Amino acid sequence: MTRKITFRFAGPSLFALALAMPMAMSPIAAPPAHALFGIGGGPFIVYDPTNHAENLLTAARALEQINNQIAQLQNEAQMLINQARNLANLPYSALQQIQQNVSRTQQLLAQAQNIAFDVQSIDQMFQQDYGNLSLTATDQQLIAEARSRWENTVGGLQDAMRVQAGVVGNIDANRAEMSALVGQSQNAVGALQATQAGNQLLALQSQQLSDLIAVISANGRANGLTEAERATAAEQGRIQRERFLTPGAGYQPGNAQMFN
């Protein structure tokens, strides 16, 4: 005959005490992360806040380094762009127009009448027409020499006026070139373009100064010829007066025949 044994619990406290006794008897210690296994032998995923914070800090530092490298590369690229702009040539040149203006003025000076702008030519002409008056020259010779000097003076005045007209004609071209060069200088993308525009402005100014020198030279030539003619005319008048006042041989009788 089998005896049936029945356990009766006085209450929930006795069951809870039975479950708590093994836990109280075992030491309280947290197993390492790699020793924890779940149901079926699979590992638990353990969250470590400290390790996570260190990983985030390392990633942030790496990202900051990458951003710094990108900023450095951008700065270097901008520096290269600025260097390329500073080395860019000016796409405008006023040299041809300036040379044309200078050439036009030189042609006017080269077309000087009778007495050219040449030292040897001036010395020869003055020695011939202004510095060599003969007391024995005939009246016809004196008149011819005086007319030659007068022509030199009138030609010099005409040449001066032509040079003045040519220089005045260059003003419009110089004004247009100056406006263009100032615009190029203001719109320059780099130091080289600004420098080249400034150099061309200086060249334009030099051309204007050369025109001014040409006008002064032509006027000086005309004034010099006028004064030389006046001085030579005074000397010629003195010679003619002296010749007139010098007693001649007087009347000399000769044979006269009237009627055949």
Buried (B, 14 or more C-beta within 10 A) or exposed (E): EEEEEEEEEEEEEEEEEEEEEEEEEEEEEEEEEEEEEEEEEEEEEEEEEEEEEEEEEEEEEEEEEEEEEEEEEEEEEEEEEEEEBBEBEBEBEBEEBBEEBBEBBEEBBEEBBBBBBEEEEBEEBBEEBBEEBEEEBEEEEBEEBBEBBEBBBBBBBBBBEBBBEBBEEBEEBBEEBBEBBEEBBEEBEBBBBBBBBBEBBEBBEEBBEBBEEBBEBBBEBBBBBBEBBEEBEEEBEEBBEEBEEEEEEEEEEEEEEEEE
